């Protein structure tokens, strides 16, 4: 991941509602969730939610597909994993085995990578 991509992703997530939307989509898994369900679960107005989805899509954090009349949004686990990797790349002077936070994230990263491979 390039620095500009990391900055864009972090900027997109640096807002309460967008972070809540993204976390909900991560919980939904690769199949994603209909925009209406996201709005309902988070209590957001559809026009507000559209704005947040657009920011997350522009940062490469979510995808969207049409299913009948519904728009289905899904988290891009590959981008999330790249961002985590970018942030922890130089952890502890390049020795990530000594970096407690990176070590703690490895099981979650491994699970996310497996989910990404299963949907590919």
QUITATA-V307063 format. One record per pair of residues at least 6 apart in sequence whose ideal C-beta (glycine too) atoms are under 7 Angstrom apart, sorted by the first residue. I is the first residue (numbers start at 1). GAP is how many residues later the second one is. Records with the same first field share a line. If there is no record, write none. Layout:
BEGIN
I = GAP ; GAP
END
This chain:
BEGIN
1 = 81 ; 82 ; 84 ; 85
5 = 55
6 = 77 ; 80
8 = 51
9 = 50 ; 51 ; 52 ; 70 ; 74
12 = 6 ; 43 ; 44 ; 47 ; 49
13 = 6 ; 9
17 = 27 ; 35
18 = 34 ; 37 ; 38
20 = 22
21 = 17 ; 21 ; 31 ; 35
22 = 34 ; 39 ; 53
24 = 9 ; 14 ; 17 ; 18
25 = 7 ; 8 ; 37 ; 48 ; 49 ; 50
26 = 49
29 = 86
30 = 44 ; 85 ; 89
31 = 43
32 = 40 ; 41 ; 42
33 = 39 ; 40
34 = 36 ; 37 ; 38
35 = 14 ; 18 ; 35 ; 36 ; 38
36 = 34
38 = 11 ; 35
39 = 7 ; 10
53 = 9 ; 11 ; 20
56 = 6
57 = 7
60 = 16 ; 19
61 = 14 ; 15 ; 18
62 = 11 ; 12 ; 13 ; 14
63 = 11 ; 13
64 = 7 ; 8 ; 9
65 = 7
77 = 35 ; 38 ; 39
78 = 38
80 = 32
81 = 28 ; 31 ; 32
84 = 21 ; 25
88 = 8 ; 11 ; 14 ; 17
91 = 8 ; 11
92 = 6 ; 7
96 = 6
97 = 6
END
